[in-house]
Amino acid sequence: MNNPRGNPPPPDEPRKGSSPLIWILVLIALIAFAWYFYNRNAGTEPINDLTPPAATSDAMTPAPSSPVEGASKPAKEKARAPKKVARAQPRDRDATLLNQLAPSYPPEAFRAREEGTVVVRAQVDELGNASDVEIVRRSGSRTLDRAAMNEVRTSKFNPAIRNGKTVASSVQVPIEYKLDEQ
């Protein structure tokens, strides 16, 4: 007997297999577990310094100026042993912009033919992100001042380094808005 109304089949008929939705959910769960275990240790190695490792290859060590036939064995081993190089700490530096700013001209200021230079001060954290952005010198246009603050707020910086470690610091960024006369 056909069931035109969509009622459930009578209990004496066997069920067809499991739903494809269940198999899809199981597959997604397996992929998520694999992704988790694959990436759980990624990025946990600390970066100790910014200097490249010292070269210890025999091809990099200079050859002796005059070979000595009767050189003692410890002297030869000492010459071949990799030399311990003291790691140089990165120089102290102030925070700087990672890329030169190419600010977009606000359309309202462009239509009003406004120009000027804005000096913005920002606090730069250890990761190079700007916060606490404020205007040090205004341009004379509120629109240009707001645009300059937004540009600095979204910019990325090289953080300041003191005693070999990145530290938070303050930086002043001048932004010039000039119309090209063509």
NUVEX-557108 format. One record per residue (C-alpha): residue number from 1; residue in three letters; x, y, z. Coordinates in steps of 0.05 Angstrom, whole numbers, plus 5000, padded with zeros to 4 digits. Layout:
N
num->NUM&residuo->ALA&px->X&py->Y&pz->Z
...
This chain:
182
num->1&residuo->MET&px->5000&py->5000&pz->5000
num->2&residuo->ASN&px->5028&py->5068&pz->4980
num->3&residuo->ASN&px->5029&py->5123&pz->5032
num->4&residuo->PRO&px->5009&py->5188&pz->4996
num->5&residuo->ARG&px->5003&py->5231&pz->5059
num->6&residuo->GLY&px->5075&py->5223&pz->5082
num->7&residuo->ASN&px->5059&py->5185&pz->5145
num->8&residuo->PRO&px->5115&py->5143&pz->5175
num->9&residuo->PRO&px->5121&py->5073&pz->5146
num->10&residuo->PRO&px->5089&py->5017&pz->5185
num->11&residuo->PRO&px->5135&py->4981&pz->5234
num->12&residuo->ASP&px->5138&py->4917&pz->5194
num->13&residuo->GLU&px->5178&py->4950&pz->5137
num->14&residuo->PRO&px->5254&py->4952&pz->5146
num->15&residuo->ARG&px->5290&py->5020&pz->5152
num->16&residuo->LYS&px->5336&py->5044&pz->5098
num->17&residuo->GLY&px->5409&py->5061&pz->5121
num->18&residuo->SER&px->5430&py->5119&pz->5164
num->19&residuo->SER&px->5423&py->5191&pz->5143
num->20&residuo->PRO&px->5478&py->5223&pz->5101
num->21&residuo->LEU&px->5475&py->5283&pz->5149
num->22&residuo->ILE&px->5502&py->5239&pz->5205
num->23&residuo->TRP&px->5560&py->5216&pz->5162
num->24&residuo->ILE&px->5577&py->5288&pz->5143
num->25&residuo->LEU&px->5577&py->5309&pz->5216
num->26&residuo->VAL&px->5623&py->5251&pz->5235
num->27&residuo->LEU&px->5670&py->5269&pz->5179
num->28&residuo->ILE&px->5672&py->5343&pz->5201
num->29&residuo->ALA&px->5687&py->5321&pz->5273
num->30&residuo->LEU&px->5744&py->5276&pz->5250
num->31&residuo->ILE&px->5774&py->5333&pz->5209
num->32&residuo->ALA&px->5769&py->5381&pz->5268
num->33&residuo->PHE&px->5804&py->5331&pz->5315
num->34&residuo->ALA&px->5860&py->5320&pz->5264
num->35&residuo->TRP&px->5868&py->5395&pz->5254
num->36&residuo->TYR&px->5872&py->5406&pz->5330
num->37&residuo->PHE&px->5925&py->5353&pz->5342
num->38&residuo->TYR&px->5965&py->5374&pz->5281
num->39&residuo->ASN&px->5967&py->5448&pz->5302
num->40&residuo->ARG&px->5969&py->5444&pz->5378
num->41&residuo->ASN&px->6044&py->5454&pz->5382
num->42&residuo->ALA&px->6051&py->5502&pz->5324
num->43&residuo->GLY&px->6083&py->5568&pz->5343
num->44&residuo->THR&px->6103&py->5550&pz->5414
num->45&residuo->GLU&px->6177&py->5557&pz->5401
num->46&residuo->PRO&px->6202&py->5623&pz->5428
num->47&residuo->ILE&px->6242&py->5671&pz->5385
num->48&residuo->ASN&px->6304&py->5686&pz->5426
num->49&residuo->ASP&px->6335&py->5740&pz->5384
num->50&residuo->LEU&px->6334&py->5771&pz->5316
num->51&residuo->THR&px->6404&py->5753&pz->5294
num->52&residuo->PRO&px->6418&py->5695&pz->5246
num->53&residuo->PRO&px->6455&py->5635&pz->5274
num->54&residuo->ALA&px->6530&py->5633&pz->5268
num->55&residuo->ALA&px->6558&py->5594&pz->5209
num->56&residuo->THR&px->6595&py->5531&pz->5231
num->57&residuo->SER&px->6606&py->5496&pz->5165
num->58&residuo->ASP&px->6677&py->5475&pz->5146
num->59&residuo->ALA&px->6667&py->5510&pz->5080
num->60&residuo->MET&px->6658&py->5576&pz->5119
num->61&residuo->THR&px->6722&py->5570&pz->5161
num->62&residuo->PRO&px->6784&py->5598&pz->5129
num->63&residuo->ALA&px->6840&py->5551&pz->5110
num->64&residuo->PRO&px->6906&py->5559&pz->5148
num->65&residuo->SER&px->6956&py->5605&pz->5113
num->66&residuo->SER&px->7012&py->5554&pz->5112
num->67&residuo->PRO&px->7002&py->5480&pz->5125
num->68&residuo->VAL&px->7047&py->5452&pz->5178
num->69&residuo->GLU&px->7065&py->5379&pz->5169
num->70&residuo->GLY&px->7083&py->5365&pz->5241
num->71&residuo->ALA&px->7022&py->5399&pz->5273
num->72&residuo->SER&px->6997&py->5363&pz->5334
num->73&residuo->LYS&px->6929&py->5328&pz->5332
num->74&residuo->PRO&px->6896&py->5373&pz->5385
num->75&residuo->ALA&px->6915&py->5435&pz->5345
num->76&residuo->LYS&px->6881&py->5406&pz->5282
num->77&residuo->GLU&px->6819&py->5387&pz->5322
num->78&residuo->LYS&px->6817&py->5456&pz->5353
num->79&residuo->ALA&px->6820&py->5488&pz->5284
num->80&residuo->ARG&px->6762&py->5444&pz->5259
num->81&residuo->ALA&px->6718&py->5452&pz->5320
num->82&residuo->PRO&px->6662&py->5503&pz->5311
num->83&residuo->LYS&px->6679&py->5568&pz->5343
num->84&residuo->LYS&px->6632&py->5595&pz->5396
num->85&residuo->VAL&px->6606&py->5662&pz->5375
num->86&residuo->ALA&px->6575&py->5709&pz->5425
num->87&residuo->ARG&px->6506&py->5728&pz->5402
num->88&residuo->ALA&px->6500&py->5802&pz->5391
num->89&residuo->GLN&px->6439&py->5834&pz->5420
num->90&residuo->PRO&px->6397&py->5876&pz->5372
num->91&residuo->ARG&px->6413&py->5949&pz->5377
num->92&residuo->ASP&px->6368&py->5994&pz->5416
num->93&residuo->ARG&px->6320&py->6031&pz->5371
num->94&residuo->ASP&px->6257&py->6072&pz->5373
num->95&residuo->ALA&px->6191&py->6050&pz->5343
num->96&residuo->THR&px->6184&py->6063&pz->5269
num->97&residuo->LEU&px->6130&py->6054&pz->5216
num->98&residuo->LEU&px->6134&py->5986&pz->5182
num->99&residuo->ASN&px->6112&py->6014&pz->5114
num->100&residuo->GLN&px->6110&py->6086&pz->5090
num->101&residuo->LEU&px->6040&py->6113&pz->5097
num->102&residuo->ALA&px->6003&py->6131&pz->5033
num->103&residuo->PRO&px->5941&py->6161&pz->5065
num->104&residuo->SER&px->5878&py->6161&pz->5025
num->105&residuo->TYR&px->5850&py->6231&pz->5015
num->106&residuo->PRO&px->5782&py->6239&pz->5049
num->107&residuo->PRO&px->5731&py->6255&pz->4994
num->108&residuo->GLU&px->5700&py->6312&pz->5035
num->109&residuo->ALA&px->5768&py->6346&pz->5043
num->110&residuo->PHE&px->5784&py->6335&pz->4970
num->111&residuo->ARG&px->5720&py->6369&pz->4948
num->112&residuo->ALA&px->5734&py->6427&pz->4995
num->113&residuo->ARG&px->5806&py->6430&pz->4968
num->114&residuo->GLU&px->5834&py->6425&pz->5039
num->115&residuo->GLU&px->5909&py->6412&pz->5049
num->116&residuo->GLY&px->5954&py->6406&pz->5110
num->117&residuo->THR&px->6002&py->6366&pz->5153
num->118&residuo->VAL&px->5978&py->6329&pz->5215
num->119&residuo->VAL&px->6027&py->6304&pz->5268
num->120&residuo->VAL&px->5998&py->6245&pz->5306
num->121&residuo->ARG&px->6027&py->6213&pz->5369
num->122&residuo->ALA&px->6012&py->6139&pz->5383
num->123&residuo->GLN&px->6032&py->6090&pz->5437
num->124&residuo->VAL&px->6063&py->6028&pz->5403
num->125&residuo->ASP&px->6060&py->5962&pz->5442
num->126&residuo->GLU&px->6111&py->5905&pz->5441
num->127&residuo->LEU&px->6077&py->5874&pz->5380
num->128&residuo->GLY&px->6078&py->5938&pz->5338
num->129&residuo->ASN&px->6004&py->5956&pz->5345
num->130&residuo->ALA&px->5984&py->6029&pz->5355
num->131&residuo->SER&px->5939&py->6052&pz->5412
num->132&residuo->ASP&px->5922&py->6117&pz->5448
num->133&residuo->VAL&px->5926&py->6158&pz->5384
num->134&residuo->GLU&px->5924&py->6233&pz->5393
num->135&residuo->ILE&px->5938&py->6295&pz->5351
num->136&residuo->VAL&px->6000&py->6335&pz->5368
num->137&residuo->ARG&px->5994&py->6387&pz->5312
num->138&residuo->ARG&px->5930&py->6399&pz->5274
num->139&residuo->SER&px->5924&py->6414&pz->5200
num->140&residuo->GLY&px->5867&py->6464&pz->5205
num->141&residuo->SER&px->5817&py->6415&pz->5176
num->142&residuo->ARG&px->5776&py->6370&pz->5222
num->143&residuo->THR&px->5766&py->6320&pz->5166
num->144&residuo->LEU&px->5841&py->6313&pz->5152
num->145&residuo->ASP&px->5856&py->6307&pz->5227
num->146&residuo->ARG&px->5806&py->6250&pz->5235
num->147&residuo->ALA&px->5832&py->6214&pz->5173
num->148&residuo->ALA&px->5904&py->6220&pz->5198
num->149&residuo->MET&px->5885&py->6190&pz->5265
num->150&residuo->ASN&px->5851&py->6132&pz->5231
num->151&residuo->GLU&px->5911&py->6119&pz->5186
num->152&residuo->VAL&px->5959&py->6116&pz->5245
num->153&residuo->ARG&px->5911&py->6074&pz->5287
num->154&residuo->THR&px->5909&py->6020&pz->5232
num->155&residuo->SER&px->5983&py->6023&pz->5215
num->156&residuo->LYS&px->6034&py->5970&pz->5236
num->157&residuo->PHE&px->6100&py->5991&pz->5270
num->158&residuo->ASN&px->6168&py->5961&pz->5284
num->159&residuo->PRO&px->6167&py->5962&pz->5361
num->160&residuo->ALA&px->6222&py->5996&pz->5400
num->161&residuo->ILE&px->6279&py->5953&pz->5427
num->162&residuo->ARG&px->6314&py->5966&pz->5493
num->163&residuo->ASN&px->6366&py->5919&pz->5522
num->164&residuo->GLY&px->6350&py->5867&pz->5468
num->165&residuo->LYS&px->6275&py->5864&pz->5483
num->166&residuo->THR&px->6216&py->5896&pz->5449
num->167&residuo->VAL&px->6183&py->5948&pz->5493
num->168&residuo->ALA&px->6123&py->5995&pz->5489
num->169&residuo->SER&px->6140&py->6066&pz->5468
num->170&residuo->SER&px->6112&py->6129&pz->5438
num->171&residuo->VAL&px->6122&py->6153&pz->5367
num->172&residuo->GLN&px->6102&py->6216&pz->5328
num->173&residuo->VAL&px->6081&py->6207&pz->5256
num->174&residuo->PRO&px->6073&py->6267&pz->5208
num->175&residuo->ILE&px->6021&py->6257&pz->5154
num->176&residuo->GLU&px->6018&py->6306&pz->5096
num->177&residuo->TYR&px->5955&py->6316&pz->5055
num->178&residuo->LYS&px->5972&py->6354&pz->4991
num->179&residuo->LEU&px->5929&py->6362&pz->4929
num->180&residuo->ASP&px->5965&py->6348&pz->4864
num->181&residuo->GLU&px->5956&py->6408&pz->4818
num->182&residuo->GLN&px->5946&py->6381&pz->4748
